[in-house]
Amino acid sequence: MLLDLSTTRRRKTTTGEAVPVSALERRFLESSGDIAALAESIDRAGALSGAGPYAGFTAAIAAASRHLEEVIGALAASKPSDDSGPTVLAVLRSKVIGLFEPTAAARGQTLSWPEDGRGTVRVAGSPSQLRQVALNILANGSKFSPDGSTLLVETAQTDSTVTLFISDEGPGIAKKDRERAFTRFERLKSDRDGMGLGLALARHYVRSIGGDVTIEEPRTGGCTVAIALPRRT
């Protein structure tokens, strides 16, 4: 069934400006809100307390759903949100680890993002948007990596740029297919799930702030995605 993308109502941005809300956005927001509300109810009821590795997952699900609502709203507004940046690298690292660790733990995977003394460095971009960029890429890496594997985030910097290298232990992406991976709705043969939007949206946003997202030669035998971000003072 085709979705009706016509304007159905208007919502207020954080600046108070009314902007159109499409049926597609409404569906996402309603679904995300339902998930968050259910997860919060379960968490309050303590239904999963003492449930081994699943204890605390409901709180993480709720937090991720609320974060998704923020991202959808910012994308729909087609303009920078109030948290347009800059972003402190240490805060980005802490938020991403907190949101992603439950996903990794469910498959016995480990997220390694060492503190390397660059925590006070600031980069261009909205904190919520950059969180989503990193989470999209980590989710792809997790999906195609085996249980028990490690996802590694390394940082490099120059006077003008900070680059995050996100590496997984999956099958990797052939050199000839690397640009295709950034085409919206383009799904490579190995991409069994999803709509092929994660990398495309990540690159679109990062390029809009003067950076880039590329697939590099693998650093750990799987796939390495580089997020290059302009430094800010």
PyMOL commands that set and color helices and strands:
alter all, ss='L'
color gray80, all
select helices_A, chain A and resi 23-45+52-54+57-77+89-106+127-144+175-177+180-182+198-208
alter helices_A, ss='H'
color red, helices_A
select strands_A, chain A and resi 7-12+18-22+87-88+110-112+122-123+150-157+161-167+212-216+224-232
alter strands_A, ss='S'
color yellow, strands_A
deselect
rebuild
show_as cartoon
